[in-house]
Amino acid sequence: MNYTQKILVGFVILCLSTQFTMAQISFAKGDWETIRQKAKKENKHIMVDAYTTWCGPCKWMSANVFTDPEVGKFFNAKYVSYKLDMEKGEGLDFGSTYGIRAYPTIVYFSPDGEMVHKTVGAVEGEAFIAYGTDALDPSKQLYTLQKKYEAGNNEPTFLRNFALALQAAYEEDLVGEVANKYLASQSKDKWIEEENWEFIQQFTDSPDSEPFKYVMENEAKFREKHGDDGVDDLINRLVGNEMMKVIESQDEEALEAYKAKLKKTTPEDADAQIARLEYAFYSQNEEKSFKYAKIYLDKYAENWDELNQAAWTYFETTDDVTILNASLKWAEKSVEMDKNWYNTDTQANLLHKLGRHKEALKIAEESLKIGNEAGEDTTDTKKLVTKIKNALK
């Protein structure tokens, strides 16, 4: 290789190295004051990745988002970017000063060092660029909006942007109030419009709320305009959240009150929802758990894994023949829905426990084959086959 070629190769390597460096966010080094001075001098906003060393989503962002070429191009042009560990050095005071309560939190500052925006949680590159864009826009900056809100601004577009900014920052204390004010600024007949429907899906958190009641009163119209999936997701999420509160309370008066509410809010689906609720509510009650499990699992369960889990739980915890026979039916129903190693293994174990060894052996050998083909650890199934064969001797 001659001298000219060596220079050319060196130039190519330098270019590739430069391209690699520019293909990701370039985080500035130094203390917080140095970063502030650098941003002021360059007239750039500051983006701070407030992280911890043990935070999984923080590591994911560093590996997958901060290295994204498009993300790097945007932030390197618009920001002085800085990483700060919240559990040591300046990070301790920074976290206290700027209200960092979850990780990762991305905090944005103006070139003068004033906090203007904040978001919480890991997001994909496209969303991260969108957040960074919002942080440059006074009409979408969280803390700029908060000052305007405190000054009395209740204009609809402003309220919408403020609610979205609060949600992205996990500012739960205020987001509900602002979201409700936005929806109240829209006449109810406009709640069905696409933008407002998306807002209702994002911000409605209780079956007792006006938006949810309105959707239920006009369910057919919402389904016709927006499809079943979104309406079903909203109902299932809100009903599910309320159910969890009732289940955790273990208060039978609360249970009865919520059953009455379900009959009013979701009359067509109330029986199934009530059966599901009672099944979960009494799951830890030795006297009542099987009664309510049987009602729900016999008639309403539509998930193979749910059926299989219930069947396996009773296999492990009881010798009652009545309960074991019911559990076998749930395992068989699970197999009909989706035949796999898990539920065939459960089915074989129940048959064996019930003394039906010939049937158990056939199912256990089939389960072993399915499990091996799927790459499962079939050690216990092999042991079961041996046990059944010994029982047949």
MITILUM-792399 format. One record per residue (C-alpha): x negated, y, z; residue number from 1. Coordinates in steps of 0.02 Angstrom, whole numbers, padded with zeros to 5 digits. Each point is the difference from the previous one (the first is absolute). Layout:
<lumdrens>
[[X; Y; Z]; NUM]
...
</lumdrens>
This chain:
<lumdrens>
[[00000; 00000; 00000]; 1]
[[-00077; 00167; -00053]; 2]
[[00001; 00160; 00101]; 3]
[[00150; 00074; -00093]; 4]
[[00102; -00157; 00029]; 5]
[[-00041; 00003; 00185]; 6]
[[00059; 00180; 00012]; 7]
[[00160; -00043; -00093]; 8]
[[00036; -00149; 00114]; 9]
[[-00034; 00107; 00152]; 10]
[[00119; 00134; -00066]; 11]
[[00138; -00130; -00029]; 12]
[[-00023; -00069; 00176]; 13]
[[00008; 00176; 00071]; 14]
[[00160; 00035; -00097]; 15]
[[00079; -00162; 00058]; 16]
[[-00051; 00038; 00179]; 17]
[[00076; 00174; -00013]; 18]
[[00160; -00071; -00075]; 19]
[[00014; -00126; 00142]; 20]
[[-00024; 00137; 00129]; 21]
[[00133; 00109; -00082]; 22]
[[00120; -00148; -00015]; 23]
[[00042; 00007; 00185]; 24]
[[00031; 00130; 00133]; 25]
[[-00162; 00082; 00053]; 26]
[[00012; 00023; 00189]; 27]
[[-00102; 00144; 00069]; 28]
[[-00123; -00027; 00143]; 29]
[[-00026; 00105; 00155]; 30]
[[00100; 00060; 00149]; 31]
[[00174; 00077; -00007]; 32]
[[-00064; 00179; 00003]; 33]
[[-00117; -00037; -00146]; 34]
[[00146; -00070; -00099]; 35]
[[00106; 00153; 00037]; 36]
[[-00138; 00117; -00057]; 37]
[[-00028; -00102; -00159]; 38]
[[00186; 00006; -00044]; 39]
[[00007; 00188; 00031]; 40]
[[-00153; 00031; -00108]; 41]
[[00066; -00109; -00143]; 42]
[[00180; 00064; 00023]; 43]
[[00066; -00178; 00010]; 44]
[[00127; -00083; 00113]; 45]
[[-00061; -00134; 00121]; 46]
[[00062; -00180; 00004]; 47]
[[-00042; -00095; 00160]; 48]
[[00017; -00189; 00010]; 49]
[[00035; -00024; 00186]; 50]
[[-00038; -00185; 00025]; 51]
[[-00057; -00132; 00124]; 52]
[[-00122; -00141; -00031]; 53]
[[00128; -00135; 00047]; 54]
[[00144; 00066; -00106]; 55]
[[00043; -00120; -00143]; 56]
[[00095; 00127; -00107]; 57]
[[-00146; 00122; 00021]; 58]
[[-00120; -00131; -00069]; 59]
[[00120; -00036; -00143]; 60]
[[00008; 00184; -00047]; 61]
[[-00190; 00013; 00001]; 62]
[[-00021; -00155; -00108]; 63]
[[00144; 00023; -00122]; 64]
[[00057; 00181; -00007]; 65]
[[-00150; 00111; 00038]; 66]
[[-00096; -00097; -00133]; 67]
[[00134; 00024; -00134]; 68]
[[-00073; 00106; -00143]; 69]
[[00157; 00105; -00020]; 70]
[[00008; 00031; 00187]; 71]
[[-00184; 00047; 00003]; 72]
[[00020; 00117; -00148]; 73]
[[00146; 00091; 00082]; 74]
[[-00070; 00018; 00176]; 75]
[[-00177; 00042; -00052]; 76]
[[00067; 00143; -00106]; 77]
[[00125; 00068; 00127]; 78]
[[-00067; -00043; 00173]; 79]
[[-00145; -00013; 00117]; 80]
[[00032; -00175; 00066]; 81]
[[-00055; -00059; 00171]; 82]
[[00010; -00161; 00101]; 83]
[[00019; 00010; 00188]; 84]
[[00005; -00147; 00123]; 85]
[[00136; 00040; 00127]; 86]
[[-00080; -00100; 00139]; 87]
[[-00170; 00082; 00015]; 88]
[[-00089; 00168; -00007]; 89]
[[00098; 00145; -00072]; 90]
[[00141; -00118; -00047]; 91]
[[00061; -00007; 00180]; 92]
[[00034; 00188; 00010]; 93]
[[00059; 00006; -00181]; 94]
[[00132; -00133; 00034]; 95]
[[00063; 00091; 00153]; 96]
[[00001; 00171; -00083]; 97]
[[00092; -00054; -00158]; 98]
[[00118; -00130; 00074]; 99]
[[-00071; -00158; -00078]; 100]
[[00102; -00146; 00068]; 101]
[[-00013; -00132; -00137]; 102]
[[-00129; -00056; -00127]; 103]
[[-00042; 00042; -00131]; 104]
[[00059; 00179; 00013]; 105]
[[-00052; 00115; -00141]; 106]
[[-00011; 00181; 00055]; 107]
[[-00011; 00144; -00123]; 108]
[[-00069; 00174; 00035]; 109]
[[-00005; 00163; -00097]; 110]
[[-00169; 00072; -00052]; 111]
[[00011; 00107; 00157]; 112]
[[00013; -00155; 00110]; 113]
[[00186; 00011; 00040]; 114]
[[00094; -00166; 00006]; 115]
[[00132; 00003; -00137]; 116]
[[00053; -00181; -00027]; 117]
[[-00008; -00176; 00071]; 118]
[[00048; -00175; -00056]; 119]
[[-00007; -00166; 00091]; 120]
[[-00032; -00175; -00065]; 121]
[[-00082; -00088; -00147]; 122]
[[00068; 00033; -00175]; 123]
[[-00050; -00043; -00178]; 124]
[[-00109; 00119; -00100]; 125]
[[00142; 00082; -00097]; 126]
[[00094; 00041; 00160]; 127]
[[-00160; 00063; 00083]; 128]
[[-00029; 00122; -00143]; 129]
[[00182; 00056; 00016]; 130]
[[-00027; 00034; 00186]; 131]
[[-00159; 00095; -00040]; 132]
[[00096; 00102; -00128]; 133]
[[00137; 00041; 00127]; 134]
[[-00134; 00057; 00123]; 135]
[[-00053; 00134; -00125]; 136]
[[00179; 00061; -00027]; 137]
[[00068; 00122; 00132]; 138]
[[00177; -00055; -00044]; 139]
[[-00043; -00178; 00057]; 140]
[[-00134; 00022; 00134]; 141]
[[00065; -00071; 00163]; 142]
[[-00060; 00135; 00119]; 143]
[[00038; 00143; -00119]; 144]
[[00176; -00067; -00013]; 145]
[[00013; -00022; 00188]; 146]
[[-00040; 00184; 00027]; 147]
[[00136; 00049; -00123]; 148]
[[00123; -00119; 00083]; 149]
[[-00036; 00074; 00170]; 150]
[[00030; 00171; -00078]; 151]
[[00175; -00056; -00051]; 152]
[[-00016; -00058; -00181]; 153]
[[00144; -00120; -00039]; 154]
[[-00002; 00007; -00190]; 155]
[[00043; -00174; -00070]; 156]
[[-00156; -00029; -00108]; 157]
[[-00108; 00059; 00144]; 158]
[[00086; -00119; 00122]; 159]
[[-00020; -00146; -00120]; 160]
[[-00187; 00032; -00022]; 161]
[[-00023; 00023; 00187]; 162]
[[00089; -00164; 00040]; 163]
[[-00110; -00094; -00125]; 164]
[[-00157; 00079; 00074]; 165]
[[00053; -00044; 00177]; 166]
[[00036; -00179; -00050]; 167]
[[-00171; -00020; -00083]; 168]
[[-00080; 00063; 00162]; 169]
[[00106; -00114; 00112]; 170]
[[00066; 00153; 00091]; 171]
[[00151; -00095; 00066]; 172]
[[00056; 00129; 00128]; 173]
[[00053; 00127; -00131]; 174]
[[00030; -00097; -00161]; 175]
[[00178; -00055; 00043]; 176]
[[00055; 00176; 00042]; 177]
[[-00070; 00071; -00163]; 178]
[[00067; -00143; -00107]; 179]
[[00175; 00023; 00073]; 180]
[[-00008; 00187; -00034]; 181]
[[-00046; -00033; -00180]; 182]
[[00145; -00120; -00028]; 183]
[[00118; 00120; 00088]; 184]
[[-00053; 00133; -00125]; 185]
[[00067; -00111; -00140]; 186]
[[00187; -00025; -00023]; 187]
[[00044; -00183; 00033]; 188]
[[00057; -00029; -00178]; 189]
[[-00180; 00036; -00053]; 190]
[[-00072; -00133; 00116]; 191]
[[00027; -00127; -00137]; 192]
[[-00117; 00094; -00119]; 193]
[[-00166; -00089; -00031]; 194]
[[-00112; 00118; 00098]; 195]
[[00114; 00001; 00152]; 196]
[[00030; -00187; -00007]; 197]
[[-00189; -00029; 00005]; 198]
[[-00009; 00119; 00147]; 199]
[[00139; -00093; 00092]; 200]
[[-00091; -00165; -00028]; 201]
[[-00161; 00073; 00070]; 202]
[[00066; 00094; 00151]; 203]
[[00161; -00079; 00060]; 204]
[[-00040; -00105; 00154]; 205]
[[00165; -00037; 00088]; 206]
[[00167; -00079; -00047]; 207]
[[00080; 00138; 00104]; 208]
[[-00071; 00138; -00110]; 209]
[[00111; 00102; -00115]; 210]
[[-00096; -00050; -00159]; 211]
[[00020; -00186; 00037]; 212]
[[00185; 00018; 00040]; 213]
[[00024; 00097; -00162]; 214]
[[-00090; -00134; -00101]; 215]
[[00110; -00134; 00080]; 216]
[[00159; 00099; -00033]; 217]
[[-00053; 00019; -00183]; 218]
[[-00094; -00164; -00018]; 219]
[[00075; -00047; -00169]; 220]
[[-00051; 00168; -00076]; 221]
[[-00179; -00014; 00065]; 222]
[[-00015; -00178; -00064]; 223]
[[00069; 00050; -00170]; 224]
[[-00120; 00146; -00018]; 225]
[[-00159; -00069; 00083]; 226]
[[00020; -00190; -00004]; 227]
[[00019; -00128; 00138]; 228]
[[-00181; -00016; 00055]; 229]
[[-00022; 00172; 00075]; 230]
[[00168; -00003; 00090]; 231]
[[-00034; -00175; 00068]; 232]
[[-00173; 00050; 00058]; 233]
[[00069; 00150; 00094]; 234]
[[00137; -00103; 00084]; 235]
[[-00118; -00143; 00047]; 236]
[[-00133; 00117; 00068]; 237]
[[00117; 00102; 00110]; 238]
[[00103; -00147; 00057]; 239]
[[-00160; -00097; 00035]; 240]
[[-00073; 00142; 00104]; 241]
[[00158; 00013; 00105]; 242]
[[00008; -00188; 00021]; 243]
[[-00177; -00004; 00068]; 244]
[[00044; 00128; 00132]; 245]
[[00150; -00103; 00054]; 246]
[[-00100; -00162; 00002]; 247]
[[-00141; 00077; 00101]; 248]
[[00124; 00073; 00125]; 249]
[[00075; -00172; 00041]; 250]
[[00155; 00097; 00053]; 251]
[[00160; -00095; -00043]; 252]
[[00104; 00158; 00009]; 253]
[[-00115; 00078; -00130]; 254]
[[00019; -00158; -00103]; 255]
[[00190; 00010; 00001]; 256]
[[-00003; 00185; -00041]; 257]
[[-00114; -00028; -00148]; 258]
[[00105; -00145; -00064]; 259]
[[00149; 00118; -00003]; 260]
[[-00104; 00128; -00094]; 261]
[[-00052; -00128; -00130]; 262]
[[00182; -00042; -00033]; 263]
[[00033; 00183; -00037]; 264]
[[-00158; 00047; -00096]; 265]
[[-00028; -00159; -00103]; 266]
[[00168; -00092; 00003]; 267]
[[-00035; -00111; -00151]; 268]
[[-00162; -00065; 00074]; 269]
[[00042; 00015; 00185]; 270]
[[00023; -00185; 00038]; 271]
[[-00171; -00046; -00069]; 272]
[[-00084; 00148; 00086]; 273]
[[00082; -00042; 00167]; 274]
[[-00052; -00183; -00014]; 275]
[[-00178; 00053; -00038]; 276]
[[00003; 00123; 00146]; 277]
[[00065; -00127; 00126]; 278]
[[-00125; -00130; -00061]; 279]
[[-00145; 00119; 00037]; 280]
[[00079; 00071; 00159]; 281]
[[00021; -00171; 00083]; 282]
[[-00158; -00081; -00070]; 283]
[[-00085; -00002; 00170]; 284]
[[00157; -00055; 00095]; 285]
[[-00012; -00188; 00033]; 286]
[[00187; -00021; 00026]; 287]
[[00059; 00098; -00151]; 288]
[[-00141; -00002; -00129]; 289]
[[00053; -00158; -00093]; 290]
[[00183; 00051; -00009]; 291]
[[-00040; 00163; -00089]; 292]
[[-00142; -00073; -00102]; 293]
[[00121; -00130; -00070]; 294]
[[00130; 00131; -00047]; 295]
[[-00127; 00107; -00093]; 296]
[[-00110; -00134; -00078]; 297]
[[00142; -00113; -00057]; 298]
[[00099; 00135; -00087]; 299]
[[-00105; 00154; -00038]; 300]
[[-00188; -00034; -00008]; 301]
[[-00066; 00023; -00176]; 302]
[[-00188; -00008; 00029]; 303]
[[-00093; -00166; -00004]; 304]
[[-00133; 00058; 00122]; 305]
[[00127; 00060; 00128]; 306]
[[00087; -00169; -00004]; 307]
[[-00164; -00094; 00010]; 308]
[[-00063; 00103; 00147]; 309]
[[00160; -00033; 00098]; 310]
[[-00006; -00186; -00038]; 311]
[[-00183; -00013; 00052]; 312]
[[00030; 00098; 00161]; 313]
[[00135; -00120; 00057]; 314]
[[-00105; -00150; -00055]; 315]
[[-00136; 00060; 00118]; 316]
[[00111; 00049; 00146]; 317]
[[00142; -00126; 00019]; 318]
[[00043; -00184; 00002]; 319]
[[00187; 00032; -00012]; 320]
[[00061; -00109; -00144]; 321]
[[00142; 00119; -00046]; 322]
[[-00120; 00146; -00016]; 323]
[[-00129; -00105; -00094]; 324]
[[00131; -00057; -00126]; 325]
[[00055; 00180; -00029]; 326]
[[-00183; 00049; -00020]; 327]
[[-00024; -00137; -00129]; 328]
[[00144; 00073; -00102]; 329]
[[-00086; 00171; 00006]; 330]
[[-00164; -00077; -00057]; 331]
[[00092; -00089; -00143]; 332]
[[00086; 00163; -00048]; 333]
[[-00171; 00085; 00000]; 334]
[[-00069; -00136; -00116]; 335]
[[00146; 00024; -00119]; 336]
[[-00041; 00186; -00010]; 337]
[[-00188; -00018; -00025]; 338]
[[-00083; -00170; 00017]; 339]
[[-00175; 00020; 00074]; 340]
[[-00124; -00077; 00121]; 341]
[[00064; 00099; 00149]; 342]
[[00182; -00052; -00004]; 343]
[[-00028; -00179; -00060]; 344]
[[-00121; -00023; 00145]; 345]
[[00133; 00066; 00120]; 346]
[[00130; -00115; -00078]; 347]
[[-00114; -00152; 00020]; 348]
[[-00039; 00042; 00181]; 349]
[[00184; 00017; 00044]; 350]
[[00044; -00165; -00086]; 351]
[[-00140; -00086; 00096]; 352]
[[00057; 00076; 00166]; 353]
[[00177; -00060; -00035]; 354]
[[-00064; -00177; -00029]; 355]
[[00035; -00001; -00187]; 356]
[[-00175; -00062; -00039]; 357]
[[00022; -00068; -00178]; 358]
[[00074; 00164; -00059]; 359]
[[-00131; 00096; 00098]; 360]
[[-00144; -00095; -00083]; 361]
[[00066; 00035; -00175]; 362]
[[00016; 00187; 00035]; 363]
[[-00166; 00009; 00094]; 364]
[[-00096; -00080; -00145]; 365]
[[00085; 00119; -00121]; 366]
[[-00043; 00147; 00113]; 367]
[[-00181; -00057; 00008]; 368]
[[-00010; -00003; -00190]; 369]
[[00081; 00174; -00014]; 370]
[[-00117; 00071; 00132]; 371]
[[-00156; -00072; -00079]; 372]
[[00048; 00067; -00171]; 373]
[[00029; 00172; 00077]; 374]
[[-00168; -00002; 00091]; 375]
[[00077; -00001; 00174]; 376]
[[-00082; -00073; 00155]; 377]
[[00102; -00161; 00009]; 378]
[[-00091; -00076; 00150]; 379]
[[00157; -00005; 00108]; 380]
[[00104; -00074; -00141]; 381]
[[-00128; -00140; -00021]; 382]
[[00013; -00035; 00186]; 383]
[[00189; -00003; -00015]; 384]
[[-00008; -00129; -00141]; 385]
[[-00109; -00110; 00111]; 386]
[[00119; 00019; 00148]; 387]
[[00150; -00046; -00106]; 388]
[[-00087; -00153; -00072]; 389]
[[-00045; -00057; 00176]; 390]
[[00182; 00022; 00053]; 391]
[[00055; -00110; -00145]; 392]
[[-00114; -00145; 00046]; 393]
</lumdrens>
